Amino acid sequence: MPDLLEITPKGLFCAAGNFYIDPWRPVSHAVITHAHADHARPGSDRYLCAAPGMHVLRTRMGSQALIDTLKYNEHLSINGVDVSLHPAGHLLGSSQVRVSHRGTTWVVTGDYKLQNDSTCDCFESVPCDVFVTESTFGLPVYRWPAPETVAHEINTWWKANADSGRTSVLLAYALGKAQRLASLLDPSIGPIYGHGAVMKLVEAYRASGVRLPPINRIPPHSRKIGGGRGIVIAPPSAAATTWINRFGETSIAMVSGWMLLRGVRRRRGIPKGFILSDHVDYPDLMQAVQSSGAQRVLVTHGFTDIVARLLTEQGLNAEVLATRFVGETNPDDGVTDEDASDLQAINREPTDTDNKDAEDAQ
């Protein structure tokens, strides 16, 4: 009996329902887990997404795209296949796709996290027979600090810069991470500004009912905006352009799960890094797999071989699900000796040594 979902040249396909999940090429019917570019590609005839993510997907796909929506936990029959969308916690409107047919249930998580996030619905565990999980940070060394701790670190850094008259610049992905960051900032310190790419998606979040602090557009030909007390949220690509020079003296930091690795920060010349990810870390990945009750797990996007092996050692039927896109990758050309202590946990469970490495990275 063929699998309910299978990889084809266009992406993950449900033959029984005649639809795709996050297809790589244009198709007739695409079910979308979330609006990041490696999951939502333009050109399909029709899209289906969770209702909270409609404005964000519309912003990415354009005004002409045909987008249908489904409330979380609402069921839809597509050619006899039962489909429902459930919160993934990755960003606004992100979904796990539950597909059930002839007594077999699959759950495709897309990208997800278990940490609380005021800008999107929290992850909900969905029982299934087959669980498709990402593994972007699927090594035992990756364990995220509490968001409240990171928020305190960022606001303390911002205040110190403001007191010295330096504009703070936070580098973060324009969709999802930027809005989550804004929700963690303390506007009493100074004004918050957003790069144009960030503001376009801030508007989509506001249109969806997400409450964010005041975020200002950056005026043209500005210099030292906010008298040096402001903070600017911009995509990482902005750091390599002359655009950033308009703010006078700056203090720059990157916000990413990859900031846990000391070597990544140093080799990229990033003076400051904050550890905040919209992807699941290793302990929460294992918790999500266990909570699903699935005996078969397909691993995609990230450290696939390692995670599949670790799950197999736990008695599960785990294998790699090869995809065209690998997801958010380590922003570096490779691992050096400097990272060796951070990555030694690849072949075992975390120990006190790993905990010390994580503390050093902060």
One Martini backbone bead per residue (centre of mass of N, CA, C, O) as a GRO file, in nm:
protein
  362
    1MET     BB    1   0.093   0.038   0.026
    2PRO     BB    2   0.089   0.353  -0.021
    3ASP     BB    3   0.160   0.643   0.073
    4LEU     BB    4  -0.012   0.926   0.151
    5LEU     BB    5   0.275   1.053   0.123
    6GLU     BB    6   0.488   1.198  -0.144
    7ILE     BB    7   0.767   1.241  -0.328
    8THR     BB    8   0.809   1.484  -0.582
    9PRO     BB    9   0.914   1.713  -0.815
   10LYS     BB   10   0.693   1.924  -0.660
   11GLY     BB   11   0.658   1.749  -0.394
   12LEU     BB   12   0.433   1.700  -0.149
   13PHE     BB   13   0.201   1.427  -0.209
   14CYS     BB   14  -0.159   1.370  -0.243
   15ALA     BB   15  -0.319   1.146  -0.430
   16ALA     BB   16  -0.604   1.111  -0.301
   17GLY     BB   17  -0.644   1.449  -0.299
   18ASN     BB   18  -0.484   1.623  -0.505
   19PHE     BB   19  -0.232   1.749  -0.326
   20TYR     BB   20  -0.011   1.986  -0.179
   21ILE     BB   21   0.277   2.042   0.038
   22ASP     BB   22   0.479   2.278  -0.008
   23PRO     BB   23   0.552   2.338  -0.296
   24TRP     BB   24   0.814   2.398  -0.539
   25ARG     BB   25   0.594   2.409  -0.756
   26PRO     BB   26   0.352   2.464  -0.954
   27VAL     BB   27   0.005   2.406  -0.873
   28SER     BB   28  -0.327   2.358  -0.820
   29HIS     BB   29  -0.292   2.250  -0.503
   30ALA     BB   30  -0.197   2.432  -0.200
   31VAL     BB   31  -0.066   2.351   0.110
   32ILE     BB   32   0.020   2.580   0.375
   33THR     BB   33   0.216   2.628   0.655
   34HIS     BB   34   0.384   2.891   0.550
   35ALA     BB   35   0.533   3.213   0.428
   36HIS     BB   36   0.790   3.111   0.366
   37ALA     BB   37   0.976   3.068   0.076
   38ASP     BB   38   1.035   2.745   0.133
   39HIS     BB   39   0.693   2.699   0.146
   40ALA     BB   40   0.601   2.959  -0.038
   41ARG     BB   41   0.517   2.944  -0.370
   42PRO     BB   42   0.471   3.075  -0.662
   43GLY     BB   43   0.196   2.990  -0.916
   44SER     BB   44  -0.041   2.871  -0.803
   45ASP     BB   45  -0.381   2.835  -0.830
   46ARG     BB   46  -0.411   2.730  -0.518
   47TYR     BB   47  -0.465   2.815  -0.170
   48LEU     BB   48  -0.404   2.680   0.167
   49CYS     BB   49  -0.471   2.831   0.489
   50ALA     BB   50  -0.459   2.973   0.774
   51ALA     BB   51  -0.641   3.235   0.874
   52PRO     BB   52  -0.411   3.401   1.032
   53GLY     BB   53  -0.218   3.388   0.746
   54MET     BB   54  -0.342   3.549   0.507
   55HIS     BB   55  -0.199   3.831   0.502
   56VAL     BB   56   0.087   3.721   0.477
   57LEU     BB   57   0.047   3.553   0.217
   58ARG     BB   58  -0.051   3.788   0.045
   59THR     BB   59   0.211   3.952   0.063
   60ARG     BB   60   0.382   3.721  -0.084
   61MET     BB   61   0.176   3.649  -0.345
   62GLY     BB   62  -0.040   3.856  -0.393
   63SER     BB   63  -0.347   3.978  -0.520
   64GLN     BB   64  -0.402   3.725  -0.736
   65ALA     BB   65  -0.415   3.515  -0.538
   66LEU     BB   66  -0.568   3.210  -0.444
   67ILE     BB   67  -0.713   3.214  -0.111
   68ASP     BB   68  -0.771   2.980   0.128
   69THR     BB   69  -0.936   2.907   0.442
   70LEU     BB   70  -0.865   2.771   0.780
   71LYS     BB   71  -0.940   2.687   1.070
   72TYR     BB   72  -0.843   2.583   1.347
   73ASN     BB   73  -0.957   2.247   1.364
   74GLU     BB   74  -1.074   2.239   1.091
   75HIS     BB   75  -1.255   2.045   0.858
   76LEU     BB   76  -1.156   1.898   0.533
   77SER     BB   77  -1.269   1.767   0.227
   78ILE     BB   78  -1.038   1.615  -0.013
   79ASN     BB   79  -1.131   1.377  -0.198
   80GLY     BB   80  -1.176   1.214   0.097
   81VAL     BB   81  -0.970   1.385   0.255
   82ASP     BB   82  -0.867   1.466   0.572
   83VAL     BB   83  -0.830   1.816   0.663
   84SER     BB   84  -0.610   1.990   0.897
   85LEU     BB   85  -0.526   2.275   1.105
   86HIS     BB   86  -0.239   2.345   1.322
   87PRO     BB   87  -0.053   2.481   1.544
   88ALA     BB   88   0.315   2.565   1.528
   89GLY     BB   89   0.461   2.845   1.645
   90HIS     BB   90   0.648   3.001   1.435
   91LEU     BB   91   0.416   3.189   1.309
   92LEU     BB   92   0.189   3.357   1.166
   93GLY     BB   93  -0.019   3.089   1.059
   94SER     BB   94   0.116   2.846   1.138
   95SER     BB   95   0.119   2.490   1.031
   96GLN     BB   96  -0.022   2.186   1.076
   97VAL     BB   97  -0.073   1.901   0.868
   98ARG     BB   98  -0.362   1.707   0.864
   99VAL     BB   99  -0.379   1.366   0.731
  100SER     BB  100  -0.671   1.158   0.652
  101HIS     BB  101  -0.683   0.799   0.544
  102ARG     BB  102  -0.789   0.494   0.596
  103GLY     BB  103  -0.672   0.506   0.912
  104THR     BB  104  -0.451   0.730   0.837
  105THR     BB  105  -0.213   0.957   1.004
  106TRP     BB  106  -0.076   1.270   0.920
  107VAL     BB  107   0.197   1.502   1.018
  108VAL     BB  108   0.288   1.829   0.906
  109THR     BB  109   0.480   2.080   1.055
  110GLY     BB  110   0.699   2.215   0.936
  111ASP     BB  111   0.758   2.482   1.118
  112TYR     BB  112   0.858   2.486   1.477
  113LYS     BB  113   0.747   2.568   1.820
  114LEU     BB  114   0.710   2.570   2.191
  115GLN     BB  115   0.738   2.844   2.250
  116ASN     BB  116   0.631   3.131   2.348
  117ASP     BB  117   0.414   3.362   2.144
  118SER     BB  118   0.235   3.661   2.100
  119THR     BB  119   0.228   3.647   1.758
  120CYS     BB  120   0.116   3.344   1.805
  121ASP     BB  121   0.017   3.039   1.803
  122CYS     BB  122   0.047   2.764   1.980
  123PHE     BB  123   0.152   2.467   1.999
  124GLU     BB  124  -0.010   2.155   1.894
  125SER     BB  125  -0.072   1.845   1.966
  126VAL     BB  126  -0.095   1.568   1.717
  127PRO     BB  127  -0.220   1.283   1.659
  128CYS     BB  128  -0.032   1.004   1.503
  129ASP     BB  129   0.144   0.786   1.281
  130VAL     BB  130   0.285   1.024   1.112
  131PHE     BB  131   0.585   1.227   1.159
  132VAL     BB  132   0.680   1.549   1.035
  133THR     BB  133   1.009   1.681   1.090
  134GLU     BB  134   1.211   1.908   1.174
  135SER     BB  135   1.603   1.981   1.208
  136THR     BB  136   1.762   2.251   1.232
  137PHE     BB  137   1.811   2.200   1.574
  138GLY     BB  138   1.890   1.860   1.603
  139LEU     BB  139   2.086   1.904   1.853
  140PRO     BB  140   2.171   1.872   2.183
  141VAL     BB  141   2.303   2.168   2.207
  142TYR     BB  142   2.015   2.274   2.142
  143ARG     BB  143   1.911   2.520   2.390
  144TRP     BB  144   1.682   2.743   2.488
  145PRO     BB  145   1.625   3.020   2.620
  146ALA     BB  146   1.426   3.220   2.766
  147PRO     BB  147   1.258   3.482   2.635
  148GLU     BB  148   1.279   3.665   2.887
  149THR     BB  149   1.587   3.664   2.898
  150VAL     BB  150   1.638   3.783   2.617
  151ALA     BB  151   1.479   4.044   2.653
  152HIS     BB  152   1.656   4.154   2.879
  153GLU     BB  153   1.921   4.161   2.720
  154ILE     BB  154   1.828   4.351   2.494
  155ASN     BB  155   1.730   4.594   2.670
  156THR     BB  156   2.001   4.640   2.812
  157TRP     BB  157   2.164   4.696   2.555
  158TRP     BB  158   1.993   4.929   2.449
  159LYS     BB  159   2.023   5.120   2.694
  160ALA     BB  160   2.329   5.148   2.679
  161ASN     BB  161   2.330   5.274   2.399
  162ALA     BB  162   2.142   5.515   2.454
  163ASP     BB  163   2.324   5.643   2.680
  164SER     BB  164   2.560   5.669   2.437
  165GLY     BB  165   2.421   5.745   2.146
  166ARG     BB  166   2.349   5.461   2.017
  167THR     BB  167   2.234   5.286   1.763
  168SER     BB  168   2.031   5.013   1.743
  169VAL     BB  169   2.086   4.689   1.572
  170LEU     BB  170   1.865   4.438   1.452
  171LEU     BB  171   1.916   4.118   1.318
  172ALA     BB  172   1.634   3.989   1.125
  173TYR     BB  173   1.384   3.837   1.014
  174ALA     BB  174   1.109   3.984   0.861
  175LEU     BB  175   0.954   3.709   0.918
  176GLY     BB  176   0.858   3.675   1.262
  177LYS     BB  177   1.114   3.771   1.418
  178ALA     BB  178   1.063   4.078   1.409
  179GLN     BB  179   0.785   4.072   1.557
  180ARG     BB  180   0.878   3.928   1.810
  181LEU     BB  181   1.085   4.136   1.894
  182ALA     BB  182   0.896   4.378   1.924
  183SER     BB  183   0.731   4.240   2.163
  184LEU     BB  184   1.009   4.249   2.358
  185LEU     BB  185   1.021   4.544   2.368
  186ASP     BB  186   1.105   4.860   2.535
  187PRO     BB  187   0.959   5.170   2.462
  188SER     BB  188   1.089   5.345   2.702
  189ILE     BB  189   1.380   5.374   2.582
  190GLY     BB  190   1.265   5.408   2.276
  191PRO     BB  191   1.249   5.408   1.949
  192ILE     BB  192   1.099   5.213   1.689
  193TYR     BB  193   1.238   5.056   1.395
  194GLY     BB  194   1.176   4.972   1.039
  195HIS     BB  195   1.236   4.817   0.783
  196GLY     BB  196   1.068   4.788   0.496
  197ALA     BB  197   1.041   4.474   0.505
  198VAL     BB  198   0.922   4.474   0.792
  199MET     BB  199   0.674   4.670   0.761
  200LYS     BB  200   0.506   4.504   0.564
  201LEU     BB  201   0.460   4.276   0.790
  202VAL     BB  202   0.350   4.443   1.017
  203GLU     BB  203   0.087   4.513   0.871
  204ALA     BB  204  -0.013   4.219   0.852
  205TYR     BB  205  -0.028   4.174   1.155
  206ARG     BB  206  -0.224   4.401   1.225
  207ALA     BB  207  -0.453   4.299   1.029
  208SER     BB  208  -0.463   4.023   1.222
  209GLY     BB  209  -0.450   4.142   1.541
  210VAL     BB  210  -0.165   4.211   1.623
  211ARG     BB  211   0.012   4.324   1.899
  212LEU     BB  212   0.218   4.615   1.880
  213PRO     BB  213   0.438   4.829   1.903
  214PRO     BB  214   0.559   5.107   1.810
  215ILE     BB  215   0.650   5.144   1.456
  216ASN     BB  216   0.884   5.302   1.257
  217ARG     BB  217   0.963   5.458   0.992
  218ILE     BB  218   1.225   5.532   0.787
  219PRO     BB  219   1.350   5.810   0.700
  220PRO     BB  220   1.467   5.981   0.458
  221HIS     BB  221   1.788   6.070   0.502
  222SER     BB  222   1.870   5.965   0.767
  223ARG     BB  223   2.019   6.059   1.099
  224LYS     BB  224   2.019   5.966   1.397
  225ILE     BB  225   1.772   5.839   1.497
  226GLY     BB  226   1.640   5.929   1.798
  227GLY     BB  227   1.915   6.046   1.913
  228GLY     BB  228   2.041   5.741   1.969
  229ARG     BB  229   1.777   5.574   2.112
  230GLY     BB  230   1.726   5.381   1.897
  231ILE     BB  231   1.573   5.097   1.722
  232VAL     BB  232   1.663   4.858   1.465
  233ILE     BB  233   1.489   4.651   1.235
  234ALA     BB  234   1.670   4.412   1.031
  235PRO     BB  235   1.789   4.248   0.787
  236PRO     BB  236   2.087   4.089   0.742
  237SER     BB  237   2.154   4.221   0.456
  238ALA     BB  238   2.190   4.523   0.563
  239ALA     BB  239   2.489   4.499   0.682
  240ALA     BB  240   2.616   4.506   0.365
  241THR     BB  241   2.525   4.808   0.354
  242THR     BB  242   2.492   5.162   0.340
  243TRP     BB  243   2.225   5.197   0.499
  244ILE     BB  244   2.352   5.177   0.796
  245ASN     BB  245   2.510   5.464   0.790
  246ARG     BB  246   2.264   5.667   0.862
  247PHE     BB  247   2.289   5.625   1.203
  248GLY     BB  248   2.569   5.638   1.269
  249GLU     BB  249   2.628   5.533   1.558
  250THR     BB  250   2.658   5.178   1.622
  251SER     BB  251   2.490   4.875   1.741
  252ILE     BB  252   2.532   4.531   1.656
  253ALA     BB  253   2.286   4.259   1.621
  254MET     BB  254   2.209   3.916   1.629
  255VAL     BB  255   1.911   3.706   1.575
  256SER     BB  256   1.971   3.362   1.668
  257GLY     BB  257   2.035   3.030   1.708
  258TRP     BB  258   2.336   3.050   1.593
  259MET     BB  259   2.446   3.225   1.843
  260LEU     BB  260   2.543   2.981   2.017
  261LEU     BB  261   2.785   2.994   1.826
  262ARG     BB  262   3.080   3.148   1.855
  263GLY     BB  263   3.208   3.113   1.569
  264VAL     BB  264   2.992   3.252   1.400
  265ARG     BB  265   3.023   3.535   1.510
  266ARG     BB  266   3.328   3.578   1.450
  267ARG     BB  267   3.335   3.511   1.137
  268ARG     BB  268   3.104   3.746   1.083
  269GLY     BB  269   3.150   4.002   1.266
  270ILE     BB  270   2.969   3.983   1.530
  271PRO     BB  271   2.948   4.161   1.824
  272LYS     BB  272   2.642   4.051   1.869
  273GLY     BB  273   2.435   3.792   2.033
  274PHE     BB  274   2.107   3.640   2.015
  275ILE     BB  275   1.909   3.371   2.151
  276LEU     BB  276   1.660   3.333   1.894
  277SER     BB  277   1.402   3.103   1.796
  278ASP     BB  278   1.150   2.962   1.554
  279HIS     BB  279   1.265   2.690   1.638
  280VAL     BB  280   1.316   2.389   1.739
  281ASP     BB  281   1.464   2.223   1.978
  282TYR     BB  282   1.576   1.933   2.091
  283PRO     BB  283   1.387   1.875   2.336
  284ASP     BB  284   1.122   1.963   2.181
  285LEU     BB  285   1.139   1.763   1.957
  286MET     BB  286   1.118   1.510   2.133
  287GLN     BB  287   0.848   1.590   2.260
  288ALA     BB  288   0.680   1.604   1.999
  289VAL     BB  289   0.715   1.313   1.915
  290GLN     BB  290   0.600   1.180   2.170
  291SER     BB  291   0.315   1.330   2.171
  292SER     BB  292   0.211   1.207   1.895
  293GLY     BB  293   0.257   0.873   1.892
  294ALA     BB  294   0.449   0.806   1.679
  295GLN     BB  295   0.625   0.535   1.499
  296ARG     BB  296   0.667   0.733   1.257
  297VAL     BB  297   0.955   0.925   1.131
  298LEU     BB  298   1.010   1.222   0.942
  299VAL     BB  299   1.307   1.391   0.831
  300THR     BB  300   1.368   1.748   0.796
  301HIS     BB  301   1.537   2.019   0.778
  302GLY     BB  302   1.872   1.951   0.842
  303PHE     BB  303   1.966   1.705   1.084
  304THR     BB  304   1.857   1.429   0.963
  305ASP     BB  305   2.046   1.184   1.013
  306ILE     BB  306   2.083   1.224   1.317
  307VAL     BB  307   1.787   1.224   1.409
  308ALA     BB  308   1.709   0.952   1.291
  309ARG     BB  309   1.911   0.794   1.465
  310LEU     BB  310   1.813   0.879   1.747
  311LEU     BB  311   1.522   0.765   1.707
  312THR     BB  312   1.600   0.474   1.646
  313GLU     BB  313   1.736   0.430   1.930
  314GLN     BB  314   1.428   0.469   2.057
  315GLY     BB  315   1.238   0.271   1.856
  316LEU     BB  316   1.190   0.413   1.594
  317ASN     BB  317   1.063   0.484   1.271
  318ALA     BB  318   1.330   0.640   1.108
  319GLU     BB  319   1.359   0.894   0.843
  320VAL     BB  320   1.444   1.050   0.554
  321LEU     BB  321   1.310   1.352   0.399
  322ALA     BB  322   1.358   1.460   0.096
  323THR     BB  323   1.436   1.797  -0.005
  324ARG     BB  324   1.493   2.086  -0.174
  325PHE     BB  325   1.479   2.227   0.096
  326VAL     BB  326   1.670   2.301   0.406
  327GLY     BB  327   1.637   2.573   0.519
  328GLU     BB  328   1.777   2.689   0.796
  329THR     BB  329   2.113   2.766   0.790
  330ASN     BB  330   2.425   2.775   0.854
  331PRO     BB  331   2.608   3.089   0.852
  332ASP     BB  332   2.840   2.887   0.720
  333ASP     BB  333   3.102   2.688   0.576
  334GLY     BB  334   3.169   2.562   0.869
  335VAL     BB  335   3.348   2.362   1.098
  336THR     BB  336   3.551   2.430   1.363
  337ASP     BB  337   3.737   2.399   1.643
  338GLU     BB  338   3.568   2.616   1.795
  339ASP     BB  339   3.299   2.417   1.769
  340ALA     BB  340   3.357   2.139   1.896
  341SER     BB  341   3.233   2.173   2.184
  342ASP     BB  342   2.943   2.235   2.081
  343LEU     BB  343   2.929   1.953   1.882
  344GLN     BB  344   2.983   1.692   2.066
  345ALA     BB  345   2.660   1.616   2.100
  346ILE     BB  346   2.579   1.448   1.852
  347ASN     BB  347   2.643   1.140   1.998
  348ARG     BB  348   2.471   1.259   2.248
  349GLU     BB  349   2.373   1.355   2.534
  350PRO     BB  350   2.350   1.589   2.747
  351THR     BB  351   2.580   1.778   2.948
  352ASP     BB  352   2.754   1.981   3.146
  353THR     BB  353   2.940   2.073   2.917
  354ASP     BB  354   2.715   2.180   2.734
  355ASN     BB  355   2.607   2.388   2.931
  356LYS     BB  356   2.866   2.560   2.932
  357ASP     BB  357   2.869   2.628   2.632
  358ALA     BB  358   2.598   2.777   2.633
  359GLU     BB  359   2.682   2.993   2.839
  360ASP     BB  360   2.918   3.110   2.674
  361ALA     BB  361   2.736   3.196   2.424
  362GLN     BB  362   2.582   3.425   2.595
   0.00000   0.00000   0.00000
